[in-house]
């Protein structure tokens, strides 16, 4: 059970873009600059940026003065928004049961166990929904 490190990297990227905008009123930040400043390999930054673009969190522009900018303030982006953009529907728990045993209560045990894990995932998502990126810096 584990999600990738990309969700935390995406949060870091979004916050870095936010801070750079706050301090310098920049136009766009390049993937190379983001990579160098956050210590995230360029290919990983590119992959994450693609997911953030698809989720309408950032906009990218090609060219010499190209790069990325935020489309929404960080006060409107929740940790769940970032998580969903990056993990794209991957379940927290992989639930497989191809048991070849016979037991009268087996189906009930499987249903209860599955329900417990799904409830835990819902609770995690509810907790992430409550946290805006802006609250991480205040």
C-alpha positions in Angstrom: 0.0 0.0 0.0 1.6 3.2 -1.1 0.9 6.1 -3.4 3.8 7.6 -5.3 6.0 10.5 -4.2 4.5 12.5 -7.0 1.7 14.0 -5.0 4.1 15.6 -2.5 6.2 16.7 -5.4 3.2 18.3 -7.1 2.3 20.2 -3.9 5.9 21.4 -3.8 5.8 22.5 -7.4 2.5 24.4 -6.9 3.8 26.1 -3.8 7.1 27.0 -5.5 5.2 28.6 -8.4 3.0 30.5 -5.9 6.0 31.8 -4.0 7.9 32.9 -7.1 4.8 34.8 -8.3 4.4 36.5 -4.9 8.0 37.6 -4.7 8.8 38.5 -8.2 5.7 38.9 -10.3 7.2 36.5 -12.9 5.6 35.5 -16.1 6.2 31.8 -16.4 8.6 29.3 -14.6 10.4 26.8 -16.7 10.5 23.1 -15.9 14.3 23.3 -15.7 14.1 26.0 -13.0 11.5 24.1 -11.0 13.6 20.9 -11.3 16.8 22.7 -10.2 15.2 24.5 -7.3 13.2 21.6 -5.9 15.6 18.8 -6.7 13.1 16.9 -8.8 14.4 15.4 -12.1 13.2 17.2 -15.2 11.3 14.2 -16.6 9.4 13.9 -13.4 8.5 17.6 -13.4 7.3 17.3 -17.0 5.1 14.3 -16.1 3.7 16.0 -13.0 3.1 19.3 -15.0 1.1 17.3 -17.6 -1.2 16.0 -14.9 -1.6 19.5 -13.3 -2.4 21.0 -16.7 -5.1 18.3 -17.2 -6.5 19.1 -13.8 -6.7 22.9 -14.7 -4.3 23.9 -11.9 -1.6 25.3 -14.1 -1.1 26.6 -17.6 2.0 26.0 -19.6 3.4 28.0 -22.5 6.1 26.9 -25.0 9.0 29.0 -26.1 11.9 31.0 -24.8 9.7 32.8 -22.2 7.6 29.7 -21.7 6.9 27.7 -18.6 4.1 27.4 -16.1 1.8 29.6 -14.1 -1.0 28.9 -11.7 -4.5 29.1 -13.0 -6.1 29.3 -9.5 -4.9 30.7 -6.2 -3.6 28.1 -3.8 -6.4 29.1 -1.5 -8.7 27.3 -4.0 -6.6 24.1 -4.4 -7.1 21.4 -1.8 -4.7 18.6 -1.1 -7.4 16.3 -2.4 -7.4 18.2 -5.8 -3.7 17.6 -6.1 -3.9 14.0 -5.0 -6.6 13.2 -7.5 -4.7 15.0 -10.3 -1.6 12.9 -9.6 -2.9 9.5 -8.5 -5.8 9.6 -11.0 -8.2 7.1 -9.4 -5.6 4.6 -8.1 -7.1 2.9 -5.0 -5.2 3.1 -1.8 -5.7 -0.5 -1.1 -5.5 -3.2 -3.8 -8.3 -5.7 -2.9 -8.0 -9.1 -4.5 -9.6 -12.3 -3.3 -9.5 -15.4 -5.4 -9.7 -17.8 -2.5 -10.1 -21.5 -3.2 -11.3 -22.4 0.2 -14.7 -23.0 1.4 -15.9 -21.4 4.6 -19.4 -20.5 5.5 -18.6 -17.0 6.6 -15.9 -16.2 4.0 -18.1 -13.9 1.9 -19.1 -11.9 5.0 -15.4 -11.6 6.1 -14.4 -10.4 2.6 -17.2 -7.8 2.6 -16.4 -6.5 6.0 -12.7 -6.3 5.3 -13.3 -4.6 2.0 -15.7 -2.1 3.6 -13.2 -1.3 6.3 -10.5 -0.5 3.8 -12.8 1.6 1.6 -14.0 3.5 4.6 -10.4 4.3 5.5 -9.7 5.6 2.0 -12.8 7.8 2.1 -11.7 9.2 5.5 -8.3 10.0 4.1 -9.9 11.8 1.1 -12.2 13.7 3.5 -9.1 14.8 5.5 -7.3 15.9 2.3 -10.4 17.8 1.1 -10.3 20.0 4.2 -6.7 21.2 3.6 -6.1 24.0 1.1 -2.5 24.5 -0.1 -2.6 28.0 1.4 -3.0 26.6 4.9 0.3 24.8 4.6 2.1 28.2 4.6 0.1 30.1 7.1 
